[in-house]
Every structure is written in C-alpha cells, then in structure tokens.
Amino acid sequence: MRNDNFFLPDFCGLQAVFGVVVLAELFALILTLGRLGPGVALWDTLALTSLFMQWAGLTGAAVLCAGRRWLARLGDRAAALVSYGLLLLVILLLSELAWWFLLDPALHGGSDGQLGFVLRNLAIGAIVSALALRYFYLAHQSRRRLVAESEARFAALQARIRPHFLFNSMNTIASLTRSDPLRAEAAIEDLADLFRASLGDGRQLIPLAEELALTQRYLQMEGLRLGPRLRLDWQVNALPPDAAIPPLTLQPLVENAIYHGIEQLADGGTVAVGGSLQGEILTLSVTNPCAEPGRARSGNRIAVDNIRQRLAFHFGAEATLVMAAEGGLYRMLLRLPYRRVQ
C-alpha cells in the first residue's frame, strides 16, 4: 500500500521507473562526454556507460521498491540514511560485477585498476544518490505544504460562505414560515445541504453532478430572496455527470455572479451557467450582467484565488480559471481535464 506521508516516491510505479531510466541515461551521457579524449571511442564508451548506469539505476529502484514499506516505518531521517546505504551497496556490488564482466578500458578508466574503478563509481554514486534523496525530500515537503495550504484555503472559503449567505437565508426562511410553510421547509433542507457540503473534505474530488445539484440548491435559496430579479439560463445537459471536480468550485462562482452582478442591478439579470466537453477538456462558464460603473462592489478575491489553488493542487497547470468583462457581461470560464471520479 502506498504511504503518501513518506518522502520516497513509489519506485514500483511505471512513472518512477521511467524517470530513473531517463536520469540514468542523462548521467551516462554526461560521464561519457567527460571522458572524451584521444583514442576514446564515443559510441562504445556511451554504450557501456549507459549499460552500467541503467543497471545501477534500475537495481537501486528495485531495492527501494521492495523495501519501501519497511523504510516508511523508520522515519524520514533514518529512512534516508538506510536508503543511501542501500544505494551505495548496490553500486559497490555492481561495480565489482562490471569489472569482471565489462572488460573495456574506456569503462574501467584506463590504468586505475579495480580499486580505482570501484572507488570512482562509489564517489559518483554517492553524489548522485545524495542529490536524488535530497530532491525527493524537498519535493515531498513542498507537496505537504501545498496540501496544508489547500486545506487552509478551503477552510477560509467555508468561513467566507457561512456569514455571507447565512443571514440572508435565515431572513428569507423566517419570512416564509407563516406565508408558505412548505417552501420554508424546503429552503431549510436546501440550506442544510449547502452547509453539509461546505463542511466536507476539500481534498476529495466529487462528481460534477453533485456540484451542479449543490449549485442548484444555492440558486433556489437566492431565488426565494431575489424573486424575479434573478433569472437563470441553465445549459449543462452536455456535461458528463461523472467528471471529477473539487467541491465548492462552481457554487462560489455563481455566488460571485449574484453578489457582484445581480444584486447591484435594480432590474436584476440573468445568470447563465453552461459548459461543454471537447475531447478530454471540460469547460464550465458562469456569465452575469455587470453592475453599473461606480456601483460595483470591491471583493477580496478569496473565492477565486481559493478555487485556483485547489485546481492547481488536483490538476496542476492543466486547469485554468479566467475572467473577462465584455459587452456589459462578466464571464468566468473554467477549464480542467476530464477525469472520472474513482
């Protein structure tokens, strides 16, 4: 089982193995270029050096793969020292084997002899292994900080939604309690669903159908408050319901459209929610009329920055959120790769 709290990557996976192969070949090329001189055959030297580097890299990856579960129990510092020792042991053993079976002066390094050949390989392996382990540790720490920041931003988004929306919703429900008890009861259920979603785990992706249903509940609540001033253009039939999306991604965009657009217009306006799937790219859009100059509310952009951070956490540079105002309309366009919820 993979331990995401361990700094070493899973060398049993194809991606890690491919990375080892590429890096080993890169180091082989660098070492070969460093040995070029009179009487040195470039391609023969590169072939033998590549063979040894691939041999050492894949064997070291296999050893770390086999011992990963045990290493993960030692703690980062002890695991790093043990991993370092295992890699040097692999290089030592393979250097001895290479001396006896790869009988070529270019690889042996001329007249250094067996001891010089082994010590040179150990020195190179010690430097490369130390740099690799340090890189893995720093990359792991960076990812942990990103996770912590993402959780903090999601908590900030939850805190922002509650007071901004709660009081208006409660006033609306209170006004409906006597005049329309059934609608008041439905509004309470919608409000409960909204806050249940806001208390969920922001690290887990959810189906797009669930996010759309949550957004509809929010719009139903705002429709009770704004009445005919809020008009909807809901064009989402072409979207795949199983597409993976971070929770509270679309709903805050619709909330911004109402807060910064519809509420500022005496006659209200239309919030258009749409999207499409083109190949492996999922597109979502939210469009609303712009408020008149001088009446637009200034925002702190918590929701937008928050969504961008969580999209980057889950999808990296493949996901984007852009905004533009044109022709009296303000449009928020979200693009992300189409992945099904696991």
N, C-alpha and C positions, 0 to 999 in steps of 0.2 A: 504493500500500500504506500502511496506517495505521501511524504511528510512535507507539507508546504511551509513548515516552520524551520526547515533545515536549509542551510545555505548552499549545499552542493546540489547541482541540477541532477535530474534523473538520467543517468548515462545509459539506462536500458531503453530509452526512447529514441526513435529514429532521428528526431531533430538534433538531439545532443550528439549522436554518433556522426551525423553529417557534419556538424560543427567541428568535431575532433578531426575528421578526415581533411577538411579544408585547412584547418590551422596547421596540422602536421605537414601537409604539402607546402604550405607557405613557409614554414620554418625550414623545410628541406631545401627549398629554392634559395632562401637567404644563406644557409650554410654552404650550399654549392657555389654560389657567387662569391662567397668569402674565401673559398679555396682555389679559385681560378688562378692559374699561373702557367708558366711554360711546361709543356708536356702533360697537362691535365686535360683529360677528355671530358668535355662538359656533359654530354648526354649520359655517358656511362656513370660518371660521378653522381649526377642528379638521380639516375635510376636507382642506384644502390642506396644513396642517402634517403630517397623517398621510401624505399622498401623498409629501411630501418626505422624511420620516423613513423610511418604508418603502423608498423609492427609495435613500436613502443606506445604510440597513442591509443590504438585500439585495445591493446592488452591492459594498459592502465585504466581505460574506461571500463573494461570488463571487470577488473578487480574492484573499482569503486561502485560499479553497478551491483555486484554480488554482495558487497559489504555495506551497502547504503543503509539498510535498516539497522544494522548493528552500530554503524558510525553515528547515526542520528541520536542514539541514546547517550552518547558521550558528552554532548555539549559542543558548541562551536569551536572553542579553543582546542580541546582535546581531539576532536574530530579532524581539525585542520592539521595538527601535528601528526596524527596517525596516518592521515591520507598522504601527507608529504612523505613520510617514511615509506609507505607502501609504493608510492610512485618511484622513489629513488631505488628501492629494492628491485622493482620491475626493470628499471633502466640498467641496473647493475647486472642482473641475470641475462637480459637480452644483449648487453654489450659483450659478455663472455661468449654467448652463443654466436653472436655476429663475428667475433674474432676468429672463431674456428670454422664457421661455415661461409662467411662472405669474405673470401680471401682476395682482397683487392687493395693495392697500396693507396689508391685515392681515398677509400673509405677509412683505412687504418691510419692515415695521416703520415705516411712515409716511414721514417725510421724511429718513430716514438716508441715503438714496441707495444706489447699488450697492456702494460700498466698505464702508459701514456694515453692509449686509446680509450681504456676504461675510465680513467680519471677525467679526460676531456668530455666524454659523454655524460659522466655524472655531473660535471660542472655546468654543462649546458642544460641538462635535465633539471638540476636544482634551481637554476634561474627561471626557466620556463615554468616549472611546476609552482614555484613561489608566486610568480606573476599571475598564473591562472587561478590559483586558490584565492589570492587577494582580490582578483576581479570578481570571482564568484561571490565572495563575502560582501563586497561593496554593492554588487548588483542586488543581492538578497536584502541588504539593509535599505537600499533605495526603494525596493518594492514594498518592504514593510512600512516605510514612511509614507509611500503613496497610498497604501491601504488605510493607514491611520488617518491620513488627511482626507481621504474619500469618506471615511466613516464620520469624521468631524463635520465635513461639509454637508453630508446627508442629515446629520443631527441638526445643523444650523437651518437647513431647509425645512425640516419638520417644525422647528421652533418658529420659523417665519410664517408657516402656513397657519398654525393654530390661532394666534391672536388676530391675524389679518382677516380670517374668514369666520372665526367662531362667533363674534359678537353680532355681525350682520345676520348670520344664520339663525342664531337664537332669537333675535328680534323678529325675524320672519316667521319662525315657528310659533312664537308667542302670539303674533297677530292672527295666525290661522287656527289657534287652539279652539276658539269659540265659533268662528265663522265656517271653518271647514276642517273638522277633526280628522277625517280620513287623510286629507292632504298633509296635515300636520304630522300624523303618524308616519306617513311615507317619507316625509322630509327628515324626521328623526332617524329613520332607518338609513337613508342616504348619508346623513351626517356621520352616523356610526361607522358605516363602511369606509368613508373617506378617512376618518381618523384611525381606523384599524389598519388601513393601507399605509398611512404616514408613520405608524409605529413598527412597520415591518423591517426586514433586514435588507438594507440597500445594496449589499454586496451580491445578492442573488438576482439573476435575470428572471423576468416573468414573461408570459405570453403577451403579445400585443393586444389580443382580445381582452385580456384582463385590464390593461392600461386604458383601452378605449372605453370599457364599461365604467371604470373609475371616473374618467373624464366626463362621461355622460351623466353620472350621478352629480358631479360638481355642477354641470350646466343646468341640471334640473333644479338644484338649490338656488343658483343665481337667477334662473328664470322666475322662480317664485318672488324674488326680491325686485327684479328689474321689470318684470312683466313684458309688455310688447316692445319695450326699448331694446330688448335682447332678441335678436333673430339669428337663426343658425342655418348654416349650409354644410351639411354633414355628408361628405363624399369619401367613404372609407371602404366601400364594398370590394374594391380591387386589392385590398391589403390582405396579406396572409395572416390568419389569426394566430398561427404558431410561431411567428417571428419573435426572437428574443430581444427584449428591451429592458433597460434599467427601470425600476419602479419610480413613479413620480417624475417622468420625463415629459410627457405630453401635457398632463394636467397643469403644471406650473406655467407652461407657455400659454395655455388658454386662459389661465388666471391673469397673466400679464396683459393679454389682449383685452380682457374686460376692465381691468383696473386702470390701465393707461389709455384705453381707447373708448370703449362703450360708455363707461361711467362719466366721461368728460363731455359727452355729446348730449344735447338736450333731447334729440330725437333718437338717441341710441344708434344702433347699426347692426351689421351682420358680422358674425364671427364664422369664418369659413375654415373647416377642418377637412383636409384631404390628404391623399397620398397615392403612391404607386410603387410597383415593384418592377424594376428594369434589370433583367439579368440577376445578378447577385447583390444589387444595390437597392435598399429600401429607402424611400423618400417620404417624409411627413411634412406637411405645411400647415401653418396657422396664419390666417390673414384677418386683419381687422381695420376699420377706418381710423385714420389718425385724428387726434384731437386738434383743435384749432391752435394756431401759434400763440404762445403765451399762456395757454391753459394746460398744456401737457404736464403731467406730474413727473418730477425727477425721481429716479429709482436708484437703489444701491446695487443693482445687478446681481444680487445674491443668487437668485434662482438661475439666471442664465449662466453665470460662472460655475455654479454648482453642477448644472447639467453637463457642461463642457468637461469638467473634471471627472465626473463619473463615466461619461462616454469614453474619455481617454483611458481610464482605468480598465474598462471592459474591452474596448475595440482599438485602442491606440490611435494612430493617425488616420485610420480608415473611416472614422466617424467625424462629422463636422456639423456645426450649428452656425448658420449665418443669418443676418437680419438686414433688411433693407426697406426704406420708405420710398414710395414712388406713386405718383398719381393719386395722392390722398389716401393711400393704403399702406399699412405696415405689415410686412410679411416676415415670418420666421420659418426658415427652411432647415430641416434636419435630415441628414443623410447618414446611413450606417449600413454595414454589411448585413446581408440576410443570413441569419443563423437560427436554426430551430432550437427551441427550449429542450434541454436534455432531460 
